[in-house]
């Protein structure tokens, strides 16, 4: 059996804090494809140490940017990794052995087990774990879909799971988490409005309660002590923001329609 060839692809923008760690973890791949959306820090200089396959493309959203990056990959297997992620040595070994085994001929995609590092600890309970992301796939059997900011690989045919960890260095701190969730909630509210979903008092109240319950109780966030409570509260606030912003968008559109 010929050894499987793997293309790693990364979309990035101003990621000098993370990108070297990310690139180091995939330098064993047969090619590294970078799609950058206008970095002004040292991101590109660092990338050039690892690959010359760097494409500049204005930001077009998470789904479109990854769809474009996938199209640039030249090998049968494509591994997507974000700039703030890292392939663990165990996952690297598992990927190589799995793709070069007979069983890989029956599978078109593999979901990777992602573990979050935040507030000085690895989160193996408390809402973010277990979290599997379909990131290793056959290029010609995969399209990139989902809804911004929650993009995802859509694989035709059989998929399986790998146990090695994809490490995610997600937020630099509480302020960073709140700032990003504020941006994400705006995008999600706009997408919900376009899809026809509408807000209500029940949704504004119950969705945050449900998310808190999931993170703190169902996913055993209480076992993480105070950090578990903090994350559950912030995630509840995220759910609150999505539906409040959807409500605000509805009001704005209705006023525009009445004044037209």
Buried (B, 14 or more C-beta within 10 A) or exposed (E): EEEBBBBBBBBBBBBBBBBBBBBEBBEBBBBBBBBBBEBEEBBBEBBEEBBEBBEEBEEBEBBBBBBBBBEBBEBBBBBBBBBBBBBBEEBBEBBBEBBEEEEBEEBBBBBBBBBBBBBEEEBBBBBBBEBBBBBBBBBEBBEBEEBBBEBBBBBEEEBBEBEBBBBBBBBBEBEEBBEBBEEBBBBBBBBBBEEEEEBEEEBBEEBBEBBBBBBBEEBBBBEBEEBBBBBBBBBBBBBBBBBBBBBEBBEEEEEEEEEE
